[in-house]
Amino acid sequence: MVAKPERDDFFAKVEYGLKLAIERLYEQKAANNETAVISVNGEIRNVSARDILEQRKKDKKA
């Protein structure tokens, strides 16, 4: 069995990798002027990838 600190470290790395992949996906879509399909409170929406990136930047600053 894997020790808890090692497991936590592994999951932290996986979570970081997923966040990075999603960020790069939005950047690529924004560069191509595309939309992203997201769920907002269970409602499926098409949103400009640029709008998503702008909102994320605002959230990071706050």
MODELLER restraints for C-alpha pairs under 7 A, 6 or more apart:
rsr = mdl.restraints
at = mdl.atoms
rsr.add(forms.Gaussian(group=physical.xy_distance, feature=features.Distance(at['CA:26:A'], at['CA:49:A']), mean=5.45, stdev=0.5))
rsr.add(forms.Gaussian(group=physical.xy_distance, feature=features.Distance(at['CA:26:A'], at['CA:53:A']), mean=6.90, stdev=0.5))
rsr.add(forms.Gaussian(group=physical.xy_distance, feature=features.Distance(at['CA:29:A'], at['CA:35:A']), mean=6.71, stdev=0.5))
rsr.add(forms.Gaussian(group=physical.xy_distance, feature=features.Distance(at['CA:29:A'], at['CA:49:A']), mean=5.89, stdev=0.5))
rsr.add(forms.Gaussian(group=physical.xy_distance, feature=features.Distance(at['CA:30:A'], at['CA:49:A']), mean=4.86, stdev=0.5))
rsr.add(forms.Gaussian(group=physical.xy_distance, feature=features.Distance(at['CA:30:A'], at['CA:50:A']), mean=4.97, stdev=0.5))
rsr.add(forms.Gaussian(group=physical.xy_distance, feature=features.Distance(at['CA:34:A'], at['CA:48:A']), mean=6.32, stdev=0.5))
rsr.add(forms.Gaussian(group=physical.xy_distance, feature=features.Distance(at['CA:34:A'], at['CA:49:A']), mean=6.29, stdev=0.5))
rsr.add(forms.Gaussian(group=physical.xy_distance, feature=features.Distance(at['CA:35:A'], at['CA:46:A']), mean=5.92, stdev=0.5))
rsr.add(forms.Gaussian(group=physical.xy_distance, feature=features.Distance(at['CA:35:A'], at['CA:47:A']), mean=5.19, stdev=0.5))
rsr.add(forms.Gaussian(group=physical.xy_distance, feature=features.Distance(at['CA:35:A'], at['CA:48:A']), mean=4.25, stdev=0.5))
rsr.add(forms.Gaussian(group=physical.xy_distance, feature=features.Distance(at['CA:35:A'], at['CA:49:A']), mean=5.13, stdev=0.5))
rsr.add(forms.Gaussian(group=physical.xy_distance, feature=features.Distance(at['CA:36:A'], at['CA:46:A']), mean=5.56, stdev=0.5))
rsr.add(forms.Gaussian(group=physical.xy_distance, feature=features.Distance(at['CA:36:A'], at['CA:47:A']), mean=5.35, stdev=0.5))
rsr.add(forms.Gaussian(group=physical.xy_distance, feature=features.Distance(at['CA:36:A'], at['CA:48:A']), mean=6.17, stdev=0.5))
rsr.add(forms.Gaussian(group=physical.xy_distance, feature=features.Distance(at['CA:36:A'], at['CA:49:A']), mean=5.65, stdev=0.5))
rsr.add(forms.Gaussian(group=physical.xy_distance, feature=features.Distance(at['CA:37:A'], at['CA:44:A']), mean=6.85, stdev=0.5))
rsr.add(forms.Gaussian(group=physical.xy_distance, feature=features.Distance(at['CA:37:A'], at['CA:45:A']), mean=5.63, stdev=0.5))
rsr.add(forms.Gaussian(group=physical.xy_distance, feature=features.Distance(at['CA:37:A'], at['CA:46:A']), mean=4.60, stdev=0.5))
rsr.add(forms.Gaussian(group=physical.xy_distance, feature=features.Distance(at['CA:37:A'], at['CA:47:A']), mean=6.40, stdev=0.5))
rsr.add(forms.Gaussian(group=physical.xy_distance, feature=features.Distance(at['CA:38:A'], at['CA:44:A']), mean=5.75, stdev=0.5))
rsr.add(forms.Gaussian(group=physical.xy_distance, feature=features.Distance(at['CA:38:A'], at['CA:45:A']), mean=5.44, stdev=0.5))
rsr.add(forms.Gaussian(group=physical.xy_distance, feature=features.Distance(at['CA:38:A'], at['CA:46:A']), mean=6.46, stdev=0.5))
rsr.add(forms.Gaussian(group=physical.xy_distance, feature=features.Distance(at['CA:39:A'], at['CA:45:A']), mean=6.09, stdev=0.5))
